[in-house]
Amino acid sequence: MGDDDNNFYVENMRFYGNMRFKQLTLLMAGMTVAGAAVVQHPAARTLVPLVAMGFTALLWIMEVRSSLHWVANRENAPRLWPLDAKTALPWIKCIRRIRRKRRSEGKKWNSRKKWIRVVKCIDVCMRQINATNAVLSFHVLLFGVWFWLGCRWDSPWLWLLVCFLTGVLLVLFSVWSYLILWEYGCKKDSKSCCRCT
């Protein structure tokens, strides 16, 4: 792979990274407008949550797609960003070093199996704390808040049903799309990840 190819992938990653921040800015601007509409025009309370949920759903789809495009470009240039899952988080590296030392000294871990499981589960959970999942959680939260407000402010039930089904489909779409990303850390280090049961 030549430098031109790498530059192409890097430029695409920069584009999709910037696009994600612009989408988040646009989402916050839209939520500010929706909040101002509720405060300044109380009569529009039944309509505002529906519009806000539609706007959130639109930007939610755009966020998932831009995240996946960013990852696809990153995967096409792996030598530029070698990912070593073992050193992803320094405290996990430290815990692993202590475990290896205790094993080499011949000390048994039988009484601490639950502790090892907890550490492995924390390892799995900490790998999932990233900007992509934070923004996904934010979209889910916003959609849920506007749905709750729509129910509370007596929005038309048929539109609320449509919004509820849309929310369920969006969650399923996000899980299906991000499943590859969530499993990515486990593929890199299968001995210490995804074995917490």
Buried (B, 14 or more C-beta within 10 A) or exposed (E): EEEEEBEBBBEBBEBBBEBBEEBBEBBEEBBEBBEEBBEEEEEBBEBBBBBBBBBBBBBBBBBBBBBBBBBEBBEBBEEEEEEEBEEBBEEBEEBBEEBEEEEEEEEEEEEBEEEBEEBBBBBBEBBEEEEBBEBBEBBBEBBEBBBEBBBEBEBEEEBBEBBBEBBEEBBEBBEEBBEEBBEBBBEBBEEBBBBBE
